[in-house]
Amino acid sequence: MEEIEKIYYSMGETAEMFGVNQSLLRYWEKEFDLIKPYKNKKGDRYFTKKDIEIIRTIYYLTKTKGYTLQGAKDALKNNFIKEGTHAQVVDTLLKIKKLLLEIKEEL
């Protein structure tokens, strides 16, 4: 059965995707103007697919490449498409690696 893609992801779901604390996502939201989650009347945040891609790029720059926050901001301003593509490639490769390791365990 094909998984239905969601329009919005909760704060908890988004934090779990990246293995980070919700407080880090709130901090990144303050630091990066590109992250603009929908907020309901209670103030709960819901992230769109675009927000998730931006977070993926920030995660890649800061956690994988070791950029400072300022370095990540500069990279996003100057070359968002290139950095975003790199983040997607790394994410895809990690998923493939995980799948291959699972297959290896079954052999």
Buried (B, 14 or more C-beta within 10 A) or exposed (E): EEEEEEEBBBBEEBBEBBEBEBEBBBEBBEBBEBBBBEEEEEEEBBBBEEBBBBBBBBBBBBBEBEBEBEEBBEBBEEEBEEBBEBBBEBBEEEEEEEEEEEEEEEE
